[in-house]
Amino acid sequence: MLSIGNSTSPTFFLTGVPGLEAFHVWFSIPFCCLCVIALLGNSTILYVVITDSSLHEPMYYFLSMLSSTDIGITISSLPTTLGVLWFNARTISLDACILQMFFLHGFTLMESSVLLAMAFDRFVAICNPLRYAMILTNSRIIKAGMVIFVRMLVNLMPLLLLLKRLSFCGPNVLSHSYCYHPDVIKCSCSSIKVNSICGLVALILTSGIDIPCIFLSYMLIIKSILSIASPEERQKAFGTCISHVGAVAIFYIPWVILALVHRFGHSAPPYVHTLMSNLHFLFPPVLNPIIYSVKTKQIRKAFYKLFPNTK
């Protein structure tokens, strides 16, 4: 591998499954299956929400946003991962890396914001049901979507622009089959203090705010549900939150573990990084449609209308 400095565009080398390169083609089979499940499941949810008028409600608008971000996350990592697994195409330029990180990290940050918006939706629906339609109007949902997008840009663009000031001296071997910001800056031979600080600030301003707010929302929701006298009504109220709680868990738990592995797991075997990164970026898109189709009665009904023979 050639040493690459500032005089030429830096090149990075992607990694598949360390130590098991001979089996990359076989690993591509379950990977492709999971990607197909994710794309079909989330596309189906988008379709039924758009076409079924009974689902034109705030909860399902936010669900369609969640499905859109899941599709974006899946597509963002798909080209380079398949390139590595099928063709051993490991090289990627810095500009291509930045472009992939914009979409991959961008959709991830937006999904965190969408999960927060969905928590607020459940909070209003359970704690203040009489004002639900008044608070969550269509115009406010559109504004929320715009705020989610702008928030992503404000947090992500400084991180990506700061990468252009770094020097990369090679061999620039990444730990994943796609570009991941903490992984890329570790390859730099210049000071990454500013990049690390900005990355930490971005993390605090996104998940550092979203996770406590979601937790607070559910504390208030639980308090409100426990004050309901009827056990049946209490169970029904809890039932409307199960899907969202599952989506929050499968999104944040792998994300937090992956961040900890990158920051503190330097002695961990290389396949641990690969496993956690795949869990983080593949499981939410695959499992979210399954969770919502199983646990949400209205989504199940819409599926039955679309596929009547499955009932």
N, C-alpha and C positions, 0 to 999 in steps of 0.2 A: 504494500500500500504506500502510495506516495505521500510525502509530507506536503500539506497544502497550507499556504499562508494567505495573506491579504491580497497578494498580487493577482490571484485567480479566485474564481468563485468557489467557496468551500464545497466539498463533496462529503456526504455522510453515507455510512454503510449500515443498512437495516439488518436486523437479526430475526430469524424465525424461532425455532425451538432449539436452544443451545444444546449441543451434544447429540442431537437427534436429527441432523440435517438429512440423513439418508431416508428418513420416514416423512419428509415434508409433504409429499404427494398424498400420503395416507391421512396426515393431519388436516389436509385441505378438505377432505370429504365431510367430517363433522362440522368444520368451520363453514363450508358452503351451505350445509343443511340448516345450521342455525341462522345464517344470514337470510336464506330464503324464508324461513319461518318468521323472522323479524320483519322483513319487507312485506310479506303477504299479510301477516297479522295486523300490522299498523296501517297498511293501505286499506284493508277491509274496514277497520274502525273509522278511518277518515271517510271512506265511501258511505258507510251507513249513517254517520253523523250528518253528512252533507245531504243525503237523499231522503232520510226519514224525518219528517216534520215533527214527530213526537220527541225527537232528540235535540230539537232546537232550543236548548236551555243552557244556562251558564255552565253547569257542571260538565256537560258534554262538549261545549265549546273549548273548555280548558283541556278536556281529554283529547280533543283533536289536536290541540297545540302540543300536548305530550307525545302523541303519535308522530307528529311532524318532526319533532326534535329527535325522536328515536330513529326515524328513517334517515335523518341527516347524519346522525352518529354512525349508523351502519354503513352508509354509502361513503362516508369520509375515510374510513380505514380500509375499505374493501379493496381498492386498486393495488395499493402497495403490499398488502398482506397476501393477496393472490399472486402478485408478481414474485414475491419471495418464495412462497410455497410451491408454485408451479414452474417457474422459470429461473429461480435463483437470481432474480433481478434485484440486487441489493443496493445499488447506488442511487442516491437522490441528491439533488443540488439544494443549497440553502434556500433559494427562492421557492422551490417546489415544497420544501419542508415547511417554510413559513405559511405557504398557501394551505397546506394540509392542516397545520395547527390552527389556522384561522377557523376552518370549518369544524374540525374535531373538537377543539376546546370551546369554540363558539357555541355549538349545539349543546355541549355539556353544560356550560354556564346557563344557557337559556332553559335547559331542562330543570336545573335547580330552581330557577325563578318561577317556572311553571308549577312545580310542586308546591312552592310557597303560595302561589295564587290559588291553587286547588285547596290548600289547607284553609285559606281565608274563606273560600267558597263554602266549605263544610262548616266553618265556624259561624258564618252568617246564617246558613240554612238551618242549623240546629239551635243556635243561641238567640237568633232574632228572625224567626221564620216569617213573621208578618211583614217585615220590611225587605225580605229577600229580593223580590222582583224590583223593588224601588232602588235598592242599593246596587245590585248587579245588573245594570241595563246593558243593552248591546253596545251602546257608545262607550261605556266604561270598560267593557271587555276589550274592545278594539284599542282603547287607550292603554289598557294594561299590556296588551301584546306589543304595542309600540315602545312602552317603557322597558319591557323585557329585552327587546332588541337593542335599544340605546344603551341600556345598562351593560349588556354584553360588550358592545363596542368600547365603551368607556373603560371597562376593566381589562379587556384583552389587547386592544391596539397598542398601548404603551409597551406591553411585554414583547410583542412581535417586532415593533420598531426598534427596541433596544438590542435585539439580536444582531442588527446590521452593524453595530459598533464593535462587536466582539471579534477577536482574532481566533482562528481555528488552525492548529498546527498539525493535525492528523494524529493517529489514523481515523479519528471521528467515528468510532463504532458505537451505534446506538443499541439499546437493550431490547428494542421492540421491532415489530415489522411495520411500524408507522412512526411518525415524528411526535414526540411528547416533550413539552417544554422543559421540565426538570432534567430530562435525559439529554437534550440538545445542549443546554448551557454547561453541563458537566464536561463536554468535549472541548470547551474553550481553554486556550492557554493564556488568556488575559483575565483580568479581575472580573468576577461575576457578582460582586457584592451588590451593585445597583440592581442587577437583574433579579437576584435572590430576594432583595427587599421588596421590589415591585411585585414579584410573584407572591410573596407572603401577604402583602397588602391586598392584592386582588383576591386571594383566598379568603382573607378576613372579611372583605366587603361583599363576598358572594356567599359561600357556604357558612362562613362565620356569622353572618346575619340570618341566612335562611334557616339553618338548623335550629337555633334558639327560638326563632319566631314560629316555626312549625311546632316545636315542642310546647311553646306557650299556648298556641292555638288549641292543641289537643288537651292540655291541662284544663282550659276553660270549657272545652267541649265535654270532657269527662265530668266536670263539675255540674254542667247543665244537664247532662243525661242522668246523672245520679239523683237529680232533684225531681225527675219524672216519676210519678207514682205508679203508673201501669208498667208491669214487667214486659208486656208485649211491645208497648211503645218504646221502652228503653232498649229492647233487643233490636227493634227496627232502626232506631237512631244509630246504634252501634254498627249495624249492618251496612249503613250508607258510608261508613268511614273505613271499613276493612280493606277495600281495594286500594284506597289512597295510602293507608299505612303500609301495605305490602309494597307499593311502588316506591315509597320513601325509603324503606328498608333495603330493597335490592339496588337502589341507586346510591345511597350515601355510605352504606357499610363497605362495599368494595372500594369506593373512592377514598375513604379515610384510610383503609388498610393499604391501598396502593401508595398514597402519599407518605404514610409512615415507612413503608418498605423502601421507598426512594430516598427518604431522608435519613433513616437509621439502619436500614437493612443491608449495609454494604457487604457484610460477610455472608448474607443469604445466598444460596445456590442460584445461578442465573435463571433456572426454570421457574423459580418462585416469582420473579418479576414478570415473566411471560404469563404465568397462570393468573396472577392478580390483575394484570392489564386486560387480559381477555375477559375475565369475570366482570370487570368494571364496564367495559365498552360493549360487551355482547349480551350479558344477562338481562339488563333492563329492557332493551328493545325486544328481546325474545319473550320475556316473562310478562311484561305489562299487558299486552293484548290478551294473554291467557288469563291473567288475574281478573281483568275487567270483564271478560266474556263469561267467566265462571261465577264471579261474585256480584255482578250488576245485572239485575233482572231485565231492565230496559234494553241493555246491549244484547243480552241473550235473545230477547224477542226480535230485535232487529236482525240478528244473525239468522234466526229461524225463517224470517220473511225472505231473506236473501238466499238461504239454502234450505228450502222447505223439507227436503228429503232427509235432513240430518236430525229432525225432531224425533 
